[in-house]
Amino acid sequence: MSEPAPNEPPPGAMLLVQFAAGCLIVVGLLEVGLQLARHLLPQHRTPVEIFPLVLDSIPIAVGLVMLIKAKAIANWIAEKLDL
């Protein structure tokens, strides 16, 4: 197995960052979906509130930022853990 380039993060750190970002995105999508389903069900027909939807979508935004900056975050984690 070849050594990664000097500026490349270890594969384990990269996998950890990608997994955490994926989990945040899935949790955010579930929260937003449940919030929308609660408002759209015929038994509980209420107006959709924007503020709770925005709050529930914060993990989606954080997960996307983590995926975009995955290499830098993985390098930071590797540096902190001396990998």
N, C-alpha and C positions, 0 to 999 in steps of 0.2 A: 504494500500500500504506500502510495507516495505522500510526502509531506505537503500540507497546504502552503500556499504562498505566504510570505511574511505578513501581508496586510489582510489576509483572509482569516475570519474567525474560525475557531474549532467547530467541527460539524455538530457536536453535542450542544454547544451554546446556541448555534443557529437554529437547531431543531427545537430547543426549549423556547426560544423567542417566537418562532412560528406557531408552535403549539399554543402558547399563551395567547397570542393574537387571535388565532382561530377560535379558541374558547370564548374570548371576549366578544367576538363577532357573533357567534352562535347564541350566546346568552342575550346579547342586545336584540337580535332578531326575534328570539322567543318572547322577550319582554314586550317589544313593540307589537308583535303579532297577537299576544294575549290581550294587550290594551285595546287594540283595534277590534278584536273579536268580542270583547266585553261590550263595546259600544254598538256593534253591528248586529248582535243577536236580537231576534225578534222579541224575546221576553224582556230584555233590558234596553230598549231603544232609547238612548240618551245622546245628546250632541257630543261629538268628538272634541275632547279637550286637547289643545295643542301643547300646553306646557308639560303635562305628564308624558306625552309622546317624545318631546324633545329631551326630557330627562332620561327616559328609557333608551333613547338612541345614543347616549353618550358612550356606552361601551363599544358600540359599532365604530364610532369615530376614533376612539382610542386604539381599537384593534387594527383599524386601517392604517393609522399613523405608525403603529408598531410594525406592521408588515412593510411599510414603505422604508422605515428606518431600521429594519431588522439587522442589517450588517453592522451598523454603528452600535446598536444595543447589544448585539452578541459580542462584539469586540470589548465593550465596556464590562460585560459580565465576565468574560474570559480574563480580562485584566484584574478585576476585583477578586476573582477566585484563583488566580495564578494558574490557569489551565495551559 
